[in-house]
């Protein structure tokens, strides 16, 4: 079972039960994961810039932290999926 990089309408994890890495859903999941990882790299760079700016205000820091938390959640989901764990 592969943990997909999105949740269902009820917020519960979605799984794919296919061994075919070329299936439409597998390829879609790969594309979403790649986009999430690319976004996480951009968020990390932005957060570092905000933290390195002594003039950054509270709203900038809160925004950077919010995005970083979102990205960390995505990256952890990908890591769990690639380990093959189901929670």
DRENVEX-333252 format. One record per residue (C-alpha): residue in three letters; chain; x, y negated, z negated. Coordinates in nm, 3 decimals. Layout:
# DRENVEX-333252
+------+------+---------+---------+---------+
! code ! unit !      xx !      yy !      zz !
+------+------+---------+---------+---------+
!  ALA !    A !       X !       Y !       Z !
...
+------+------+---------+---------+---------+
//
This chain:
# DRENVEX-333252
+------+------+---------+---------+---------+
! code ! unit !      xx !      yy !      zz !
+------+------+---------+---------+---------+
!  UNK !    A !   0.000 !   0.000 !   0.000 !
!  UNK !    A !   0.134 !  -0.339 !   0.097 !
!  UNK !    A !   0.048 !  -0.643 !  -0.111 !
!  UNK !    A !  -0.059 !  -0.910 !   0.133 !
!  UNK !    A !   0.055 !  -1.272 !   0.093 !
!  UNK !    A !  -0.297 !  -1.400 !   0.030 !
!  UNK !    A !  -0.578 !  -1.335 !  -0.215 !
!  UNK !    A !  -0.934 !  -1.236 !  -0.143 !
!  UNK !    A !  -1.233 !  -1.468 !  -0.177 !
!  UNK !    A !  -1.263 !  -1.364 !  -0.542 !
!  UNK !    A !  -0.896 !  -1.444 !  -0.609 !
!  UNK !    A !  -0.798 !  -1.078 !  -0.638 !
!  UNK !    A !  -0.494 !  -0.939 !  -0.454 !
!  UNK !    A !  -0.542 !  -0.795 !  -0.105 !
!  UNK !    A !  -0.366 !  -0.479 !   0.004 !
!  UNK !    A !  -0.302 !  -0.317 !   0.341 !
!  UNK !    A !  -0.306 !   0.060 !   0.357 !
!  UNK !    A !  -0.121 !   0.121 !   0.681 !
!  UNK !    A !   0.223 !   0.255 !   0.756 !
!  UNK !    A !   0.226 !   0.078 !   1.093 !
!  UNK !    A !   0.451 !  -0.228 !   1.069 !
!  UNK !    A !   0.329 !  -0.336 !   1.415 !
!  UNK !    A !  -0.038 !  -0.353 !   1.325 !
!  UNK !    A !  -0.211 !  -0.687 !   1.368 !
!  UNK !    A !  -0.250 !  -0.740 !   0.990 !
!  UNK !    A !   0.112 !  -0.639 !   0.922 !
!  UNK !    A !   0.241 !  -0.886 !   1.178 !
!  UNK !    A !   0.009 !  -1.157 !   1.044 !
!  UNK !    A !   0.134 !  -1.091 !   0.690 !
!  UNK !    A !   0.495 !  -1.109 !   0.814 !
!  UNK !    A !   0.423 !  -1.445 !   0.980 !
!  UNK !    A !   0.253 !  -1.583 !   0.667 !
!  UNK !    A !   0.541 !  -1.466 !   0.448 !
!  UNK !    A !   0.794 !  -1.630 !   0.682 !
!  UNK !    A !   0.599 !  -1.957 !   0.668 !
!  UNK !    A !   0.576 !  -1.938 !   0.288 !
!  UNK !    A !   0.952 !  -1.881 !   0.256 !
!  UNK !    A !   1.028 !  -2.170 !   0.492 !
!  UNK !    A !   0.794 !  -2.392 !   0.294 !
!  UNK !    A !   0.961 !  -2.285 !  -0.031 !
!  UNK !    A !   1.299 !  -2.393 !   0.108 !
!  UNK !    A !   1.158 !  -2.736 !   0.191 !
!  UNK !    A !   0.991 !  -2.767 !  -0.149 !
!  UNK !    A !   1.316 !  -2.674 !  -0.322 !
!  UNK !    A !   1.506 !  -2.939 !  -0.128 !
!  UNK !    A !   1.240 !  -3.197 !  -0.209 !
!  UNK !    A !   1.233 !  -3.107 !  -0.577 !
!  UNK !    A !   1.610 !  -3.132 !  -0.598 !
!  UNK !    A !   1.594 !  -3.475 !  -0.437 !
!  UNK !    A !   1.330 !  -3.595 !  -0.683 !
!  UNK !    A !   1.521 !  -3.458 !  -0.981 !
!  UNK !    A !   1.839 !  -3.621 !  -0.855 !
!  UNK !    A !   1.671 !  -3.961 !  -0.827 !
!  UNK !    A !   1.687 !  -4.142 !  -1.161 !
!  UNK !    A !   1.420 !  -4.384 !  -1.034 !
!  UNK !    A !   1.168 !  -4.109 !  -0.954 !
!  UNK !    A !   0.846 !  -4.173 !  -1.137 !
!  UNK !    A !   0.625 !  -3.936 !  -1.329 !
!  UNK !    A !   0.390 !  -3.881 !  -1.036 !
!  UNK !    A !   0.679 !  -3.782 !  -0.806 !
!  UNK !    A !   0.813 !  -3.537 !  -1.065 !
!  UNK !    A !   0.467 !  -3.392 !  -1.129 !
!  UNK !    A !   0.409 !  -3.350 !  -0.754 !
!  UNK !    A !   0.747 !  -3.181 !  -0.707 !
!  UNK !    A !   0.684 !  -2.949 !  -1.000 !
!  UNK !    A !   0.334 !  -2.862 !  -0.879 !
!  UNK !    A !   0.462 !  -2.771 !  -0.534 !
!  UNK !    A !   0.755 !  -2.579 !  -0.685 !
!  UNK !    A !   0.518 !  -2.371 !  -0.899 !
!  UNK !    A !   0.299 !  -2.297 !  -0.595 !
!  UNK !    A !   0.603 !  -2.193 !  -0.392 !
!  UNK !    A !   0.742 !  -1.980 !  -0.674 !
!  UNK !    A !   0.412 !  -1.794 !  -0.691 !
!  UNK !    A !   0.427 !  -1.726 !  -0.316 !
!  UNK !    A !   0.789 !  -1.610 !  -0.330 !
!  UNK !    A !   0.721 !  -1.380 !  -0.627 !
!  UNK !    A !   0.424 !  -1.226 !  -0.443 !
!  UNK !    A !   0.651 !  -1.161 !  -0.144 !
!  UNK !    A !   0.917 !  -1.005 !  -0.368 !
!  UNK !    A !   0.661 !  -0.775 !  -0.529 !
!  UNK !    A !   0.523 !  -0.681 !  -0.188 !
!  UNK !    A !   0.865 !  -0.598 !  -0.049 !
!  UNK !    A !   0.946 !  -0.382 !  -0.350 !
!  UNK !    A !   0.632 !  -0.186 !  -0.272 !
!  UNK !    A !   0.473 !  -0.238 !  -0.612 !
!  UNK !    A !   0.102 !  -0.266 !  -0.666 !
!  UNK !    A !  -0.023 !  -0.453 !  -0.969 !
+------+------+---------+---------+---------+
//
